[in-house]
Amino acid sequence: MRRKTTTLEISMISANGYKSRHSQPECGYALEPSQWTEYSIHSMDPYNLELTFEFFEEDMSVHVVQGDGHPGYVGTACLLSSSFSESGKDYGVATLPIMGRNSRQTIGKVRVDYLVITPIQGLQCDMSSSFTKYWKKRRTLNVGHRGAGSTHAAKHQRVRENTIASFKSAANHGAAYVEFDVHLSKDAVPIVYHDLTCCISTKKKNDKKSLELIEVPVKDLTFDQLQLLKVKTTNHASFIPLFQIFQAIPEHVGFNIELKWICQSKDGSWDGNLSSYFNMNTFLDTILSCILQKGGKRRIVFSCFDPDICTMVRRKQNKYPILFLTQGISEKYSELMDIRCQTTQIAISFAQSENILGISGHTEELLKNLSYIGDAQSKGLVVFSWGDDNNEHEIRRKLREQGIDGLIYDRSVKMQHLARFLRTQTTNATISANVKHKEEEKK
């Protein structure tokens, strides 16, 4: 069998768009702070690669030394893929020394984000069902946020979020899709739960009557341990195994599955104070395998705030599409470290460069820049929106007028609005009947 050769693709992503090349000039491309430069290498032997980075400086004041290969050459850095394969990490940041052009002394350092994507073992991809870029244009889809909606911070407590009951409730009230979050337990069981952490109540050592809440990462608890924390009623239980959702919810209801992953803010802090998480390939292979086995004919759209997860999902399978979740420029949330996550414009460029379905933008920024919706759609992307602002009827109306493809919001809001409307109609009918009755009495 002929061995596949190693190939290289270079992508430059910014708010102004993206460029993709399979070769580069002798002196490379300029490194710009506002641009994400990505080198994608396809290899049959990813853990046995040597990558050499040569650095050049334009308009150098120093005289060019005779014999230099290229004017402006200042140094070299080298990355061996074996260095991170030995650590067992398939993603991270490597800090490389830059060696000077003459003395071979260290003249600086460069930080390189790396990501290794491996295929799902045993999965055979074909074109019998391929919807990674397919989207039938229709009227705006209603997506039930965590099923019927968020309950922990709201008064609406009858149906808890991320439960079978909440998904059924959303479906019964017109949601075309239900949105929920999926991540893994310690023993690699895909579960449905929103937060990265959960609280366990324990009795204080010196006071048996008082309880103390301890925050524990979900990833540090096995599936059986998580079951001990759940509500006892089946339909209202938390930490539901993913496969059970497929069995319990009718197949005509679509799933918008958010793949839960940690994000780092620009101030250095991490979601849930978790600076480390699962092996990314293991995490995705476990969840994707479950969904590919149980999905059937159900409509499924993935989404994630982590751009590397989006890239992986796109390259590991070709059945289901993925949306890049972005908060953009926000007053509600802290700015993220990854440049690809910092604005809606660069998120659009990233989605184009990775050939994914589209973006799920934060309504806060979309309302300030409604043109982003049409701009993304003109580039062949699908646009959903998320955020608390979507719970306002007038805002949903405004976004629908802009032609947005999907709205993620708390379905409980619409249900409560409908209940108020029905109560008003009933009251008006009663008043009308009473007035008519009194008029007849006068006659």
The 8 nearest C-alpha neighbors of each residue, nearest first, counted from 0:
[[1, 2, 3, 4, 43, 44, 42, 5],
 [0, 2, 3, 4, 43, 5, 42, 44],
 [3, 1, 0, 4, 43, 5, 42, 44],
 [4, 2, 1, 5, 43, 42, 6, 41],
 [3, 5, 2, 6, 42, 43, 41, 1],
 [4, 6, 42, 41, 3, 40, 7, 43],
 [7, 5, 41, 40, 4, 8, 42, 39],
 [8, 6, 40, 39, 21, 41, 9, 38],
 [7, 9, 21, 39, 20, 38, 40, 10],
 [10, 8, 38, 20, 19, 37, 21, 39],
 [11, 9, 19, 37, 18, 36, 12, 20],
 [10, 12, 36, 18, 17, 35, 37, 34],
 [11, 13, 17, 35, 34, 348, 16, 10],
 [14, 12, 34, 15, 345, 16, 17, 35],
 [13, 15, 345, 344, 16, 348, 12, 342],
 [16, 14, 13, 17, 345, 344, 348, 12],
 [17, 15, 348, 13, 14, 12, 18, 345],
 [16, 18, 12, 11, 348, 13, 352, 19],
 [19, 17, 11, 10, 12, 20, 16, 352],
 [18, 20, 10, 9, 11, 17, 8, 21],
 [21, 19, 9, 22, 8, 10, 18, 23],
 [20, 22, 8, 7, 9, 19, 23, 6],
 [23, 21, 20, 24, 8, 9, 7, 27],
 [22, 24, 27, 25, 20, 21, 28, 26],
 [25, 23, 27, 26, 22, 28, 20, 29],
 [26, 24, 27, 23, 69, 28, 22, 68],
 [25, 27, 24, 55, 28, 69, 23, 54],
 [28, 26, 24, 23, 25, 29, 55, 53],
 [27, 29, 30, 26, 24, 23, 36, 25],
 [28, 30, 31, 27, 26, 55, 56, 57],
 [31, 29, 28, 32, 34, 36, 35, 33],
 [30, 32, 34, 33, 29, 35, 36, 28],
 [33, 31, 34, 30, 35, 338, 13, 36],
 [34, 32, 31, 13, 35, 338, 14, 12],
 [33, 35, 13, 31, 32, 12, 36, 11],
 [34, 36, 12, 11, 37, 13, 338, 33],
 [37, 35, 11, 10, 34, 12, 38, 9],
 [36, 38, 10, 9, 39, 35, 11, 12],
 [37, 39, 9, 8, 40, 10, 7, 36],
 [40, 38, 8, 7, 9, 37, 41, 10],
 [39, 41, 7, 6, 42, 38, 8, 5],
 [42, 40, 6, 5, 39, 7, 43, 45],
 [41, 43, 5, 44, 45, 40, 6, 4],
 [42, 44, 45, 3, 41, 5, 4, 2],
 [43, 45, 42, 46, 47, 48, 5, 41],
 [46, 44, 42, 47, 43, 48, 80, 115],
 [47, 45, 80, 81, 44, 48, 84, 79],
 [48, 46, 45, 44, 81, 80, 49, 79],
 [49, 47, 80, 46, 79, 45, 50, 81],
 [50, 48, 79, 78, 80, 51, 47, 77],
 [49, 51, 78, 77, 79, 48, 52, 80],
 [50, 52, 77, 76, 78, 53, 49, 75],
 [51, 53, 76, 75, 77, 54, 50, 78],
 [54, 52, 75, 74, 51, 76, 55, 72],
 [53, 55, 74, 73, 72, 75, 52, 56],
 [56, 54, 72, 71, 73, 57, 26, 53],
 [57, 55, 71, 59, 72, 58, 73, 54],
 [56, 58, 59, 71, 55, 70, 72, 60],
 [59, 57, 60, 56, 71, 61, 70, 55],
 [60, 58, 61, 57, 56, 71, 62, 63],
 [59, 61, 58, 62, 63, 57, 71, 56],
 [62, 60, 59, 63, 71, 64, 58, 73],
 [63, 61, 64, 60, 59, 71, 65, 70],
 [62, 64, 70, 61, 65, 71, 67, 59],
 [65, 63, 67, 66, 62, 70, 61, 101],
 [66, 64, 67, 63, 68, 62, 70, 69],
 [67, 65, 68, 64, 69, 63, 70, 101],
 [66, 68, 69, 65, 64, 70, 72, 63],
 [69, 67, 66, 70, 72, 65, 71, 64],
 [68, 70, 67, 72, 71, 26, 25, 55],
 [69, 71, 72, 63, 67, 68, 55, 64],
 [72, 70, 56, 55, 57, 73, 59, 69],
 [71, 73, 55, 70, 69, 54, 74, 56],
 [74, 72, 100, 55, 54, 99, 71, 56],
 [75, 73, 99, 100, 98, 54, 97, 53],
 [74, 76, 53, 98, 97, 52, 54, 77],
 [77, 75, 97, 52, 51, 96, 95, 98],
 [76, 78, 51, 50, 52, 79, 75, 95],
 [79, 77, 50, 49, 80, 51, 76, 95],
 [80, 78, 49, 81, 82, 48, 50, 77],
 [79, 81, 46, 48, 82, 83, 47, 78],
 [80, 82, 84, 46, 79, 83, 47, 85],
 [83, 81, 80, 79, 84, 85, 86, 78],
 [82, 84, 86, 85, 81, 80, 88, 87],
 [85, 83, 81, 87, 86, 82, 46, 88],
 [86, 84, 83, 87, 82, 81, 88, 80],
 [87, 85, 83, 84, 88, 82, 89, 81],
 [86, 88, 84, 85, 89, 83, 278, 90],
 [89, 87, 86, 90, 83, 278, 84, 91],
 [88, 90, 115, 114, 278, 87, 279, 84],
 [91, 89, 114, 113, 88, 115, 92, 279],
 [90, 92, 113, 112, 93, 114, 89, 88],
 [91, 93, 112, 111, 113, 110, 94, 90],
 [92, 94, 111, 110, 95, 112, 91, 113],
 [95, 93, 110, 109, 111, 108, 92, 96],
 [94, 96, 109, 108, 76, 93, 110, 97],
 [97, 95, 108, 76, 107, 105, 98, 109],
 [96, 98, 76, 107, 75, 108, 105, 106],
 [97, 99, 105, 103, 74, 75, 104, 106],
 [100, 98, 74, 103, 104, 106, 101, 102],
 [99, 101, 74, 73, 103, 102, 98, 72],
 [102, 100, 103, 99, 104, 74, 98, 73],
 [101, 103, 104, 99, 100, 98, 105, 106],
 [104, 102, 99, 98, 101, 100, 105, 74],
 [103, 105, 102, 99, 98, 106, 101, 97],
 [104, 106, 98, 97, 107, 99, 96, 103],
 [107, 105, 99, 97, 98, 104, 108, 96],
 [108, 106, 97, 105, 96, 109, 98, 99],
 [107, 109, 96, 97, 95, 94, 110, 106],
 [108, 110, 95, 94, 111, 96, 97, 107],
 [111, 109, 94, 93, 95, 92, 112, 108],
 [110, 112, 93, 92, 113, 94, 109, 95],
 [113, 111, 92, 91, 93, 110, 114, 90],
 [112, 114, 90, 91, 92, 111, 115, 93],
 [113, 115, 90, 89, 116, 91, 112, 307],
 [114, 116, 89, 90, 117, 113, 45, 280],
 [117, 115, 311, 114, 280, 118, 89, 315],
 [116, 118, 115, 119, 280, 315, 120, 311],
 [119, 117, 315, 120, 116, 122, 314, 284],
 [120, 118, 122, 284, 121, 315, 117, 288],
 [119, 121, 122, 118, 284, 117, 123, 288],
 [120, 122, 119, 123, 118, 288, 124, 284],
 [123, 121, 120, 119, 124, 118, 288, 316],
 [122, 124, 121, 125, 119, 120, 316, 118],
 [123, 125, 122, 316, 317, 126, 318, 127],
 [126, 124, 127, 123, 128, 317, 129, 318],
 [125, 127, 128, 129, 124, 317, 318, 130],
 [128, 126, 125, 129, 318, 124, 317, 130],
 [129, 127, 126, 318, 130, 125, 317, 319],
 [128, 130, 318, 317, 126, 131, 127, 319],
 [129, 131, 133, 318, 319, 132, 320, 128],
 [130, 132, 320, 319, 317, 133, 129, 318],
 [133, 131, 356, 130, 320, 355, 134, 354],
 [134, 132, 130, 131, 135, 356, 129, 320],
 [135, 133, 136, 132, 381, 130, 356, 131],
 [134, 136, 137, 133, 138, 404, 381, 132],
 [135, 137, 134, 138, 404, 139, 381, 133],
 [138, 136, 135, 139, 404, 140, 134, 402],
 [137, 139, 140, 404, 136, 402, 399, 403],
 [138, 140, 404, 405, 403, 399, 137, 141],
 [141, 139, 405, 406, 404, 175, 142, 138],
 [140, 142, 174, 406, 175, 405, 407, 143],
 [141, 143, 407, 176, 177, 174, 406, 175],
 [142, 144, 177, 146, 410, 147, 178, 174],
 [143, 145, 148, 408, 409, 178, 146, 407],
 [146, 144, 179, 161, 178, 148, 160, 143],
 [145, 147, 166, 165, 143, 144, 177, 148],
 [146, 148, 169, 410, 165, 411, 143, 409],
 [149, 147, 409, 144, 145, 146, 410, 411],
 [148, 150, 160, 151, 409, 145, 153, 152],
 [151, 149, 153, 152, 156, 159, 160, 155],
 [150, 152, 153, 149, 156, 159, 160, 154],
 [153, 151, 150, 149, 154, 155, 156, 148],
 [154, 152, 150, 155, 151, 149, 156, 148],
 [153, 155, 156, 150, 152, 151, 157, 149],
 [154, 156, 153, 150, 157, 158, 411, 149],
 [157, 155, 158, 150, 154, 159, 153, 151],
 [156, 158, 155, 159, 150, 154, 165, 235],
 [159, 157, 156, 165, 164, 160, 235, 147],
 [158, 160, 150, 156, 165, 162, 235, 157],
 [159, 161, 145, 149, 162, 148, 165, 150],
 [162, 160, 145, 146, 179, 192, 165, 191],
 [163, 161, 165, 164, 235, 160, 236, 237],
 [162, 164, 234, 166, 165, 167, 235, 244],
 [163, 165, 234, 167, 162, 166, 235, 168],
 [164, 166, 146, 147, 168, 162, 167, 163],
 [167, 165, 146, 163, 169, 168, 164, 147],
 [168, 166, 170, 164, 165, 169, 171, 163],
 [167, 169, 165, 171, 166, 170, 147, 164],
 [170, 168, 147, 172, 166, 171, 174, 167],
 [169, 171, 174, 167, 172, 168, 173, 166],
 [170, 172, 168, 169, 173, 167, 174, 166],
 [173, 171, 169, 170, 174, 168, 414, 410],
 [172, 174, 170, 171, 175, 169, 141, 410],
 [175, 173, 170, 141, 176, 169, 142, 143],
 [176, 174, 141, 252, 253, 142, 173, 140],
 [177, 175, 253, 142, 254, 174, 252, 143],
 [176, 178, 143, 146, 254, 142, 255, 166],
 [179, 177, 255, 145, 144, 143, 256, 146],
 [178, 180, 145, 256, 257, 161, 255, 177],
 [181, 179, 257, 193, 191, 192, 256, 258],
 [182, 180, 191, 258, 190, 259, 192, 257],
 [181, 183, 259, 189, 190, 258, 191, 180],
 [184, 182, 189, 187, 188, 190, 218, 185],
 [183, 185, 218, 187, 188, 221, 186, 222],
 [184, 186, 221, 218, 219, 220, 187, 183],
 [185, 187, 221, 184, 188, 222, 183, 220],
 [188, 186, 184, 183, 185, 189, 285, 282],
 [187, 189, 184, 183, 186, 190, 222, 240],
 [190, 188, 183, 241, 182, 286, 240, 187],
 [191, 189, 240, 241, 239, 181, 238, 182],
 [190, 192, 181, 239, 238, 180, 241, 240],
 [193, 191, 238, 180, 194, 181, 161, 190],
 [192, 194, 180, 195, 191, 161, 179, 181],
 [195, 193, 196, 192, 197, 217, 271, 180],
 [194, 196, 217, 216, 271, 193, 197, 218],
 [197, 195, 216, 217, 194, 215, 214, 271],
 [198, 196, 215, 214, 217, 216, 199, 194],
 [199, 197, 214, 213, 212, 215, 200, 196],
 [198, 200, 213, 212, 201, 214, 197, 215],
 [199, 201, 212, 211, 210, 213, 198, 202],
 [202, 200, 211, 210, 212, 203, 199, 213],
 [201, 203, 210, 207, 209, 211, 204, 208],
 [204, 202, 206, 205, 207, 210, 209, 211],
 [203, 205, 206, 202, 207, 201, 209, 210],
 [206, 204, 203, 207, 202, 209, 208, 210],
 [205, 207, 203, 208, 209, 204, 202, 210],
 [206, 208, 202, 209, 203, 205, 204, 210],
 [209, 207, 206, 210, 202, 203, 205, 204],
 [210, 208, 207, 206, 202, 203, 211, 201],
 [209, 211, 202, 201, 200, 203, 208, 212],
 [210, 212, 201, 200, 202, 203, 213, 209],
 [211, 213, 200, 199, 198, 201, 214, 210],
 [212, 214, 199, 198, 200, 215, 211, 201],
 [215, 213, 198, 197, 196, 199, 212, 216],
 [214, 216, 196, 197, 198, 217, 213, 199],
 [217, 215, 196, 218, 219, 195, 197, 214],
 [216, 218, 196, 219, 220, 195, 197, 184],
 [217, 219, 185, 184, 216, 220, 183, 221],
 [220, 218, 185, 217, 216, 221, 184, 215],
 [221, 219, 185, 217, 218, 224, 184, 225],
 [222, 220, 185, 224, 184, 186, 223, 225],
 [221, 223, 225, 224, 184, 226, 188, 220],
 [224, 222, 226, 225, 221, 227, 220, 184],
 [225, 223, 221, 227, 226, 222, 220, 228],
 [226, 224, 222, 227, 228, 223, 221, 220],
 [227, 225, 223, 228, 229, 224, 222, 238],
 [226, 228, 225, 224, 229, 223, 230, 222],
 [229, 227, 226, 225, 230, 224, 199, 237],
 [228, 230, 237, 226, 236, 227, 231, 238],
 [229, 231, 236, 232, 237, 235, 228, 233],
 [230, 232, 229, 233, 236, 235, 228, 234],
 [233, 231, 235, 230, 234, 236, 229, 237],
 [234, 232, 236, 235, 231, 230, 163, 164],
 [233, 235, 164, 163, 236, 232, 162, 165],
 [236, 234, 162, 232, 233, 164, 159, 163],
 [237, 235, 230, 233, 229, 234, 232, 162],
 [236, 238, 229, 239, 162, 230, 235, 192],
 [239, 237, 191, 192, 190, 240, 225, 229],
 [238, 240, 191, 190, 237, 241, 236, 243],
 [241, 239, 190, 243, 242, 189, 191, 238],
 [240, 242, 190, 243, 244, 189, 191, 239],
 [241, 243, 245, 244, 240, 246, 293, 289],
 [242, 244, 246, 241, 245, 240, 247, 239],
 [245, 243, 247, 246, 242, 241, 248, 163],
 [246, 244, 242, 243, 247, 248, 293, 241],
 [245, 247, 243, 244, 248, 242, 249, 293],
 [246, 248, 244, 245, 243, 249, 163, 167],
 [247, 249, 245, 246, 244, 250, 167, 252],
 [250, 248, 251, 252, 247, 246, 245, 167],
 [249, 251, 297, 252, 248, 296, 253, 245],
 [250, 252, 249, 253, 297, 298, 175, 296],
 [253, 251, 250, 176, 249, 175, 170, 254],
 [254, 252, 176, 298, 299, 297, 175, 251],
 [255, 253, 299, 176, 177, 256, 178, 300],
 [254, 256, 178, 300, 301, 299, 177, 176],
 [257, 255, 301, 179, 254, 178, 180, 302],
 [258, 256, 180, 302, 303, 301, 259, 179],
 [259, 257, 303, 181, 180, 256, 302, 260],
 [258, 260, 182, 181, 257, 180, 303, 261],
 [261, 259, 258, 262, 305, 304, 303, 182],
 [260, 262, 270, 269, 263, 259, 273, 276],
 [263, 261, 270, 269, 264, 260, 305, 335],
 [262, 264, 269, 336, 268, 335, 267, 270],
 [265, 263, 335, 336, 266, 268, 267, 334],
 [264, 266, 336, 335, 267, 334, 263, 268],
 [265, 267, 264, 268, 336, 263, 334, 335],
 [268, 266, 265, 264, 263, 269, 336, 335],
 [269, 267, 264, 263, 266, 272, 270, 265],
 [270, 268, 263, 272, 273, 262, 274, 271],
 [271, 269, 272, 261, 262, 273, 263, 268],
 [270, 272, 273, 195, 269, 196, 216, 261],
 [273, 271, 269, 270, 274, 268, 261, 216],
 [274, 272, 271, 275, 269, 270, 276, 261],
 [273, 275, 269, 272, 276, 261, 270, 268],
 [276, 274, 273, 277, 261, 269, 272, 278],
 [275, 277, 278, 274, 273, 261, 218, 260],
 [278, 276, 279, 282, 275, 281, 218, 280],
 [277, 279, 281, 280, 282, 88, 89, 276],
 [278, 280, 282, 281, 277, 283, 89, 90],
 [281, 279, 283, 282, 278, 284, 116, 117],
 [280, 282, 284, 278, 279, 283, 285, 277],
 [283, 281, 279, 280, 285, 284, 278, 277],
 [282, 284, 286, 280, 285, 281, 287, 279],
 [283, 285, 281, 287, 286, 119, 282, 288],
 [286, 284, 283, 288, 282, 287, 281, 289],
 [287, 285, 283, 289, 288, 284, 189, 290],
 [288, 286, 290, 284, 289, 285, 283, 291],
 [289, 287, 291, 285, 290, 286, 284, 292],
 [288, 290, 292, 286, 287, 291, 293, 285],
 [291, 289, 287, 293, 294, 292, 288, 286],
 [290, 292, 288, 294, 289, 293, 287, 295],
 [291, 293, 289, 290, 294, 288, 295, 287],
 [294, 292, 290, 291, 295, 289, 245, 242],
 [295, 293, 290, 291, 297, 292, 296, 245],
 [294, 296, 297, 293, 292, 291, 250, 298],
 [297, 295, 294, 298, 250, 251, 299, 293],
 [296, 298, 250, 295, 294, 253, 299, 251],
 [299, 297, 253, 254, 296, 300, 252, 251],
 [300, 298, 254, 253, 255, 297, 319, 301],
 [299, 301, 255, 320, 321, 319, 256, 254],
 [302, 300, 321, 256, 255, 257, 322, 320],
 [301, 303, 322, 257, 321, 323, 324, 256],
 [302, 304, 324, 258, 305, 257, 323, 309],
 [303, 305, 324, 325, 323, 306, 302, 260],
 [304, 306, 308, 303, 307, 309, 260, 262],
 [307, 305, 309, 308, 310, 304, 323, 339],
 [308, 306, 310, 309, 305, 311, 114, 312],
 [307, 309, 311, 306, 310, 305, 312, 303],
 [310, 308, 306, 312, 307, 311, 313, 323],
 [309, 311, 307, 313, 308, 312, 306, 314],
 [310, 312, 308, 314, 313, 309, 315, 307],
 [311, 313, 315, 309, 314, 310, 308, 316],
 [314, 312, 310, 311, 315, 316, 309, 355],
 [313, 315, 311, 312, 316, 310, 317, 116],
 [314, 316, 312, 118, 313, 311, 119, 317],
 [317, 315, 314, 318, 313, 312, 124, 319],
 [316, 318, 129, 131, 319, 313, 124, 130],
 [319, 317, 129, 130, 128, 316, 131, 320],
 [318, 320, 131, 130, 317, 300, 299, 321],
 [321, 319, 131, 300, 356, 130, 301, 132],
 [320, 322, 301, 302, 300, 356, 355, 309],
 [323, 321, 302, 358, 357, 356, 359, 324],
 [322, 324, 358, 303, 302, 359, 304, 325],
 [325, 323, 304, 359, 303, 358, 302, 322],
 [324, 326, 360, 327, 340, 304, 359, 361],
 [325, 327, 361, 360, 328, 329, 324, 340],
 [328, 326, 342, 343, 341, 325, 329, 364],
 [329, 327, 342, 364, 341, 326, 330, 334],
 [328, 330, 331, 332, 327, 326, 364, 363],
 [329, 331, 332, 328, 333, 363, 334, 364],
 [332, 330, 329, 333, 363, 328, 326, 334],
 [331, 333, 329, 330, 334, 326, 328, 335],
 [334, 332, 264, 335, 331, 329, 330, 265],
 [335, 333, 265, 264, 341, 332, 336, 328],
 [336, 334, 264, 265, 337, 263, 341, 340],
 [335, 337, 265, 264, 263, 338, 334, 267],
 [336, 338, 339, 340, 335, 341, 263, 265],
 [337, 339, 341, 340, 336, 35, 335, 33],
 [340, 338, 337, 341, 346, 345, 349, 306],
 [341, 339, 338, 337, 342, 325, 346, 335],
 [340, 342, 327, 338, 339, 335, 328, 334],
 [343, 341, 327, 344, 345, 328, 340, 346],
 [342, 344, 327, 346, 345, 347, 325, 360],
 [345, 343, 14, 347, 346, 342, 348, 371],
 [344, 346, 14, 348, 347, 13, 342, 343],
 [347, 345, 343, 349, 344, 348, 339, 350],
 [346, 348, 350, 344, 345, 349, 343, 375],
 [349, 347, 345, 16, 351, 346, 350, 17],
 [348, 350, 346, 352, 351, 347, 345, 353],
 [351, 349, 347, 353, 355, 348, 352, 357],
 [352, 350, 354, 348, 349, 353, 347, 355],
 [351, 353, 349, 354, 350, 348, 17, 10],
 [354, 352, 350, 351, 355, 349, 310, 313],
 [353, 355, 351, 352, 350, 356, 132, 313],
 [356, 354, 350, 353, 357, 321, 132, 313],
 [357, 355, 132, 320, 321, 322, 380, 381],
 [358, 356, 380, 381, 322, 355, 350, 382],
 [357, 359, 323, 322, 382, 324, 360, 383],
 [360, 358, 383, 324, 384, 382, 323, 322],
 [359, 361, 384, 325, 358, 324, 362, 383],
 [360, 362, 326, 385, 363, 384, 364, 386],
 [361, 363, 365, 364, 386, 384, 385, 366],
 [362, 364, 361, 366, 365, 329, 367, 388],
 [365, 363, 367, 366, 362, 361, 368, 328],
 [366, 364, 362, 368, 369, 367, 363, 361],
 [367, 365, 364, 368, 369, 363, 362, 398],
 [366, 368, 364, 365, 369, 363, 362, 370],
 [369, 367, 365, 370, 366, 371, 364, 372],
 [368, 370, 365, 371, 366, 372, 367, 401],
 [369, 371, 368, 372, 373, 374, 365, 401],
 [372, 370, 374, 369, 373, 368, 375, 365],
 [373, 371, 370, 375, 374, 369, 376, 382],
 [372, 374, 376, 375, 370, 371, 377, 401],
 [373, 375, 371, 377, 372, 376, 370, 378],
 [376, 374, 378, 380, 372, 377, 373, 371],
 [375, 377, 380, 373, 379, 378, 374, 381],
 [376, 378, 374, 375, 379, 373, 380, 372],
 [379, 377, 375, 376, 380, 374, 351, 373],
 [378, 380, 376, 377, 375, 381, 357, 351],
 [381, 379, 357, 376, 375, 378, 356, 382],
 [380, 382, 357, 376, 356, 404, 358, 383],
 [383, 381, 358, 404, 359, 357, 403, 380],
 [384, 382, 405, 359, 404, 406, 360, 403],
 [383, 385, 360, 359, 406, 361, 362, 407],
 [386, 384, 407, 361, 362, 360, 406, 408],
 [387, 385, 388, 362, 389, 361, 408, 384],
 [386, 388, 389, 390, 408, 385, 391, 362],
 [387, 389, 390, 386, 391, 362, 394, 363],
 [390, 388, 391, 387, 408, 395, 386, 394],
 [389, 391, 388, 387, 408, 409, 392, 412],
 [392, 390, 389, 394, 393, 388, 395, 387],
 [391, 393, 395, 394, 396, 390, 389, 413],
 [394, 392, 396, 395, 391, 397, 389, 398],
 [393, 395, 397, 396, 391, 392, 389, 398],
 [394, 396, 392, 398, 393, 397, 389, 399],
 [395, 397, 393, 399, 394, 398, 392, 400],
 [396, 398, 394, 400, 395, 399, 393, 401],
 [399, 397, 401, 395, 400, 396, 403, 394],
 [400, 398, 402, 396, 401, 397, 403, 395],
 [399, 401, 397, 398, 402, 396, 403, 395],
 [402, 400, 398, 399, 403, 397, 372, 369],
 [403, 401, 399, 400, 404, 398, 139, 372],
 [404, 402, 399, 401, 405, 398, 382, 139],
 [403, 405, 139, 382, 383, 140, 402, 381],
 [404, 406, 383, 140, 139, 403, 141, 384],
 [407, 405, 384, 141, 383, 142, 140, 408],
 [408, 406, 142, 385, 144, 143, 384, 141],
 [407, 409, 144, 389, 390, 143, 410, 406],
 [410, 408, 148, 144, 411, 412, 143, 147],
 [409, 411, 147, 143, 412, 413, 148, 169],
 [412, 410, 414, 147, 409, 413, 148, 415],
 [413, 411, 415, 410, 414, 409, 416, 390],
 [412, 414, 416, 410, 411, 415, 417, 409],
 [413, 415, 411, 417, 416, 412, 418, 410],
 [416, 414, 418, 412, 417, 413, 411, 419],
 [417, 415, 413, 419, 414, 418, 412, 420],
 [418, 416, 420, 414, 415, 419, 413, 421],
 [417, 419, 415, 421, 420, 416, 422, 414],
 [420, 418, 422, 416, 417, 421, 423, 415],
 [421, 419, 417, 423, 418, 422, 424, 416],
 [422, 420, 424, 418, 423, 419, 425, 417],
 [421, 423, 419, 425, 424, 420, 426, 418],
 [424, 422, 426, 420, 421, 425, 427, 419],
 [423, 425, 421, 427, 422, 426, 428, 420],
 [426, 424, 428, 422, 423, 427, 421, 429],
 [427, 425, 429, 423, 428, 424, 422, 430],
 [428, 426, 430, 424, 429, 425, 431, 423],
 [427, 429, 431, 425, 426, 430, 432, 424],
 [430, 428, 426, 432, 427, 431, 433, 425],
 [431, 429, 433, 427, 432, 428, 434, 426],
 [432, 430, 428, 434, 429, 433, 427, 435],
 [431, 433, 429, 435, 430, 434, 428, 436],
 [434, 432, 436, 430, 435, 431, 429, 437],
 [435, 433, 431, 437, 436, 432, 430, 438],
 [434, 436, 438, 432, 433, 437, 431, 439],
 [435, 437, 433, 439, 434, 438, 432, 440],
 [438, 436, 440, 434, 439, 435, 433, 441],
 [439, 437, 435, 441, 440, 436, 434, 442],
 [438, 440, 442, 436, 437, 441, 435, 434],
 [439, 441, 437, 442, 438, 436, 435, 434],
 [442, 440, 438, 439, 437, 436, 435, 434],
 [441, 439, 440, 438, 437, 436, 435, 434]]
